[in-house]
Amino acid sequence: MTHTPAITVLACLLASCSASHAPLVASDVLVSRPVPGTQISAAYLSLTNTSRQKITITKITSPNFESAELHESVLDDGIARMVALGELTIMPQQTVLLEPGGLHLMLMRPVGAIETVTLNFYAGEALLLSVDTVVKGLR
Ligand SMILES: [Cu+2]
């Protein structure tokens, strides 16, 4: 059995936890300020599935942005572009990195002043994880 109380407690400190045994844990969360002249921010983080079942994230929302999409940067005939992913499956005990040049969250059209951002990860209608983080400049 791989249940680790310390990780669960940490997840609940970082997130406003609705479940006492969060199977999905976020770390190294970074949300950038909008690129100057745009209404687009990116979020990078690590997502770890601490459970023994696969987890499929089907929806990501933020009260601080009108839209949040899961994107993957790909090279298409040598041209970098982004593809929107409908869902993300994380296998048991696997960590998925969302990082520059790979998977990332694209946050569009901020609502009000963006200082602290909340990210909510859902499987269907079930809230898997809620993460609060302070926005950082990339410069
Ligand atoms: Cu993107």
Residues whose N, C-alpha, C, O or C-beta is under 5 A from the ligand:
A	BS01	CU	H71 M82 M106
